[in-house]
Amino acid sequence: MRIPKICSANWESNVETNIYKAICKRLEKMQKKSRLEIIKRMKRVIGTRNHKELAIDLGINKQLITNYIVRGDSAFYHRIFEFGKKHNLSYDWLFHEKVLTK
């Protein structure tokens, strides 16, 4: 598995890097249907139904979203990680819609 290089200015600690690597491993194993569900949850968080508004929130071209859904493009993994951080989301919820209870 090839993990994209991480710019040290964007990463707060080794812990965050390890979380990112674990997320990449989980995302690699997902099927198209599961990838689509992640995108649906991301859109739900920002209150939209279309790729265009999600792409604007992520600061990317909407074609990258389609590439991720169809091919599992690993270049999108970092976007999912950053989206979760930005919106203070549980990755368990983002990936599987599981809510942890205390």
PyRosetta script that sets phi, psi and omega in degrees:
from pyrosetta import init, pose_from_sequence

init()
pose = pose_from_sequence("MRIPKICSANWESNVETNIYKAICKRLEKMQKKSRLEIIKRMKRVIGTRNHKELAIDLGINKQLITNYIVRGDSAFYHRIFEFGKKHNLSYDWLFHEKVLTK")
pose.set_psi(1, 132.7)
pose.set_omega(1, 178.2)
pose.set_phi(2, -98.9)
pose.set_psi(2, 116.4)
pose.set_omega(2, 176.9)
pose.set_phi(3, -93.6)
pose.set_psi(3, 128.0)
pose.set_omega(3, 178.5)
pose.set_phi(4, -58.1)
pose.set_psi(4, 145.8)
pose.set_omega(4, 177.8)
pose.set_phi(5, -60.7)
pose.set_psi(5, 141.8)
pose.set_omega(5, -178.4)
pose.set_phi(6, -108.2)
pose.set_psi(6, 124.9)
pose.set_omega(6, 178.2)
pose.set_phi(7, -75.6)
pose.set_psi(7, 122.2)
pose.set_omega(7, -174.6)
pose.set_phi(8, -59.2)
pose.set_psi(8, -28.1)
pose.set_omega(8, 179.5)
pose.set_phi(9, -67.7)
pose.set_psi(9, -24.6)
pose.set_omega(9, -178.2)
pose.set_phi(10, -93.5)
pose.set_psi(10, -5.4)
pose.set_omega(10, -174.0)
pose.set_phi(11, -120.1)
pose.set_psi(11, 129.8)
pose.set_omega(11, -173.2)
pose.set_phi(12, -81.0)
pose.set_psi(12, -30.6)
pose.set_omega(12, -175.1)
pose.set_phi(13, -163.1)
pose.set_psi(13, 170.5)
pose.set_omega(13, 174.8)
pose.set_phi(14, -65.0)
pose.set_psi(14, -30.6)
pose.set_omega(14, 178.8)
pose.set_phi(15, -60.7)
pose.set_psi(15, -45.2)
pose.set_omega(15, 179.1)
pose.set_phi(16, -63.1)
pose.set_psi(16, -39.0)
pose.set_omega(16, 177.8)
pose.set_phi(17, -62.7)
pose.set_psi(17, -42.6)
pose.set_omega(17, 178.7)
pose.set_phi(18, -65.0)
pose.set_psi(18, -38.2)
pose.set_omega(18, 176.5)
pose.set_phi(19, -62.4)
pose.set_psi(19, -44.3)
pose.set_omega(19, 179.6)
pose.set_phi(20, -60.3)
pose.set_psi(20, -43.2)
pose.set_omega(20, 179.4)
pose.set_phi(21, -63.3)
pose.set_psi(21, -40.3)
pose.set_omega(21, 178.6)
pose.set_phi(22, -65.1)
pose.set_psi(22, -39.3)
pose.set_omega(22, 177.9)
pose.set_phi(23, -63.7)
pose.set_psi(23, -42.9)
pose.set_omega(23, 179.1)
pose.set_phi(24, -58.8)
pose.set_psi(24, -42.4)
pose.set_omega(24, 179.2)
pose.set_phi(25, -62.9)
pose.set_psi(25, -40.9)
pose.set_omega(25, 178.8)
pose.set_phi(26, -66.0)
pose.set_psi(26, -41.9)
pose.set_omega(26, -177.7)
pose.set_phi(27, -67.5)
pose.set_psi(27, -35.2)
pose.set_omega(27, 179.8)
pose.set_phi(28, -59.1)
pose.set_psi(28, -32.7)
pose.set_omega(28, -174.6)
pose.set_phi(29, -85.9)
pose.set_psi(29, -5.7)
pose.set_omega(29, -174.8)
pose.set_phi(30, -78.0)
pose.set_psi(30, 145.8)
pose.set_omega(30, 175.6)
pose.set_phi(31, -87.2)
pose.set_psi(31, 168.9)
pose.set_omega(31, -178.1)
pose.set_phi(32, -55.1)
pose.set_psi(32, -43.5)
pose.set_omega(32, -178.6)
pose.set_phi(33, -61.0)
pose.set_psi(33, -41.8)
pose.set_omega(33, 179.1)
pose.set_phi(34, -67.2)
pose.set_psi(34, -38.9)
pose.set_omega(34, 177.7)
pose.set_phi(35, -63.7)
pose.set_psi(35, -39.8)
pose.set_omega(35, 177.9)
pose.set_phi(36, -63.6)
pose.set_psi(36, -38.9)
pose.set_omega(36, 178.9)
pose.set_phi(37, -63.5)
pose.set_psi(37, -38.7)
pose.set_omega(37, 177.0)
pose.set_phi(38, -61.1)
pose.set_psi(38, -46.0)
pose.set_omega(38, 179.6)
pose.set_phi(39, -61.7)
pose.set_psi(39, -41.6)
pose.set_omega(39, 178.4)
pose.set_phi(40, -60.5)
pose.set_psi(40, -42.7)
pose.set_omega(40, 179.3)
pose.set_phi(41, -66.6)
pose.set_psi(41, -38.7)
pose.set_omega(41, 177.5)
pose.set_phi(42, -61.6)
pose.set_psi(42, -42.9)
pose.set_omega(42, 179.0)
pose.set_phi(43, -65.6)
pose.set_psi(43, -36.7)
pose.set_omega(43, 178.8)
pose.set_phi(44, -63.2)
pose.set_psi(44, -38.3)
pose.set_omega(44, -179.6)
pose.set_phi(45, -60.3)
pose.set_psi(45, -41.4)
pose.set_omega(45, -178.0)
pose.set_phi(46, -94.0)
pose.set_psi(46, 0.9)
pose.set_omega(46, 174.6)
pose.set_phi(47, 75.8)
pose.set_psi(47, 42.2)
pose.set_omega(47, 178.4)
pose.set_phi(48, -135.7)
pose.set_psi(48, 166.1)
pose.set_omega(48, 176.1)
pose.set_phi(49, -118.0)
pose.set_psi(49, -2.2)
pose.set_omega(49, -175.5)
pose.set_phi(50, -119.4)
pose.set_psi(50, 156.1)
pose.set_omega(50, -178.9)
pose.set_phi(51, -65.0)
pose.set_psi(51, -33.3)
pose.set_omega(51, -175.1)
pose.set_phi(52, -59.8)
pose.set_psi(52, -47.1)
pose.set_omega(52, -179.1)
pose.set_phi(53, -68.9)
pose.set_psi(53, -36.1)
pose.set_omega(53, 175.7)
pose.set_phi(54, -64.1)
pose.set_psi(54, -42.9)
pose.set_omega(54, 178.8)
pose.set_phi(55, -60.0)
pose.set_psi(55, -39.7)
pose.set_omega(55, 178.0)
pose.set_phi(56, -63.1)
pose.set_psi(56, -44.5)
pose.set_omega(56, 178.4)
pose.set_phi(57, -60.8)
pose.set_psi(57, -37.1)
pose.set_omega(57, -179.2)
pose.set_phi(58, -83.4)
pose.set_psi(58, -15.0)
pose.set_omega(58, -178.4)
pose.set_phi(59, 74.4)
pose.set_psi(59, 35.2)
pose.set_omega(59, -177.5)
pose.set_phi(60, -133.6)
pose.set_psi(60, 173.5)
pose.set_omega(60, 173.3)
pose.set_phi(61, -78.9)
pose.set_psi(61, 140.5)
pose.set_omega(61, -177.1)
pose.set_phi(62, -63.4)
pose.set_psi(62, -19.9)
pose.set_omega(62, 178.3)
pose.set_phi(63, -63.7)
pose.set_psi(63, -30.6)
pose.set_omega(63, 177.8)
pose.set_phi(64, -63.3)
pose.set_psi(64, -32.9)
pose.set_omega(64, 177.3)
pose.set_phi(65, -66.5)
pose.set_psi(65, -46.3)
pose.set_omega(65, 178.3)
pose.set_phi(66, -61.9)
pose.set_psi(66, -42.5)
pose.set_omega(66, 178.3)
pose.set_phi(67, -59.3)
pose.set_psi(67, -40.3)
pose.set_omega(67, 178.8)
pose.set_phi(68, -65.0)
pose.set_psi(68, -46.2)
pose.set_omega(68, -178.4)
pose.set_phi(69, -61.8)
pose.set_psi(69, -48.4)
pose.set_omega(69, -174.2)
pose.set_phi(70, -74.5)
pose.set_psi(70, -46.2)
pose.set_omega(70, -172.2)
pose.set_phi(71, -110.7)
pose.set_psi(71, -7.6)
pose.set_omega(71, -176.7)
pose.set_phi(72, 69.9)
pose.set_psi(72, 34.0)
pose.set_omega(72, -176.3)
pose.set_phi(73, -52.4)
pose.set_psi(73, 115.8)
pose.set_omega(73, -175.7)
pose.set_phi(74, -66.2)
pose.set_psi(74, -17.2)
pose.set_omega(74, 177.7)
pose.set_phi(75, -64.6)
pose.set_psi(75, -17.5)
pose.set_omega(75, -178.3)
pose.set_phi(76, -87.1)
pose.set_psi(76, -15.1)
pose.set_omega(76, -176.5)
pose.set_phi(77, -55.2)
pose.set_psi(77, -43.8)
pose.set_omega(77, -178.8)
pose.set_phi(78, -61.7)
pose.set_psi(78, -35.7)
pose.set_omega(78, 179.3)
pose.set_phi(79, -64.4)
pose.set_psi(79, -40.5)
pose.set_omega(79, 178.8)
pose.set_phi(80, -64.8)
pose.set_psi(80, -44.5)
pose.set_omega(80, 178.8)
pose.set_phi(81, -58.8)
pose.set_psi(81, -49.6)
pose.set_omega(81, -179.2)
pose.set_phi(82, -65.2)
pose.set_psi(82, -37.4)
pose.set_omega(82, 178.2)
pose.set_phi(83, -61.2)
pose.set_psi(83, -45.3)
pose.set_omega(83, 178.4)
pose.set_phi(84, -59.8)
pose.set_psi(84, -42.6)
pose.set_omega(84, 177.5)
pose.set_phi(85, -65.0)
pose.set_psi(85, -46.7)
pose.set_omega(85, -176.2)
pose.set_phi(86, -60.1)
pose.set_psi(86, -39.2)
pose.set_omega(86, -176.1)
pose.set_phi(87, -102.2)
pose.set_psi(87, 10.7)
pose.set_omega(87, 177.0)
pose.set_phi(88, 52.4)
pose.set_psi(88, 53.2)
pose.set_omega(88, -176.2)
pose.set_phi(89, -102.7)
pose.set_psi(89, 151.6)
pose.set_omega(89, 170.3)
pose.set_phi(90, -77.9)
pose.set_psi(90, 132.7)
pose.set_omega(90, 178.3)
pose.set_phi(91, -69.8)
pose.set_psi(91, -27.2)
pose.set_omega(91, 174.5)
pose.set_phi(92, -62.6)
pose.set_psi(92, -40.9)
pose.set_omega(92, 178.0)
pose.set_phi(93, -69.5)
pose.set_psi(93, -44.5)
pose.set_omega(93, -177.3)
pose.set_phi(94, -61.9)
pose.set_psi(94, -40.0)
pose.set_omega(94, -178.5)
pose.set_phi(95, -83.8)
pose.set_psi(95, -38.0)
pose.set_omega(95, -170.6)
pose.set_phi(96, -131.1)
pose.set_psi(96, 2.2)
pose.set_omega(96, -177.9)
pose.set_phi(97, 57.9)
pose.set_psi(97, 32.8)
pose.set_omega(97, 175.7)
pose.set_phi(98, -92.8)
pose.set_psi(98, 137.7)
pose.set_omega(98, 177.8)
pose.set_phi(99, -111.5)
pose.set_psi(99, 125.6)
pose.set_omega(99, 178.2)
pose.set_phi(100, -80.8)
pose.set_psi(100, 133.1)
pose.set_omega(100, 178.0)
pose.set_phi(101, -109.6)
pose.set_psi(101, 148.6)
pose.set_omega(101, -178.6)
pose.set_phi(102, -98.8)
pose.dump_pdb("model.pdb")
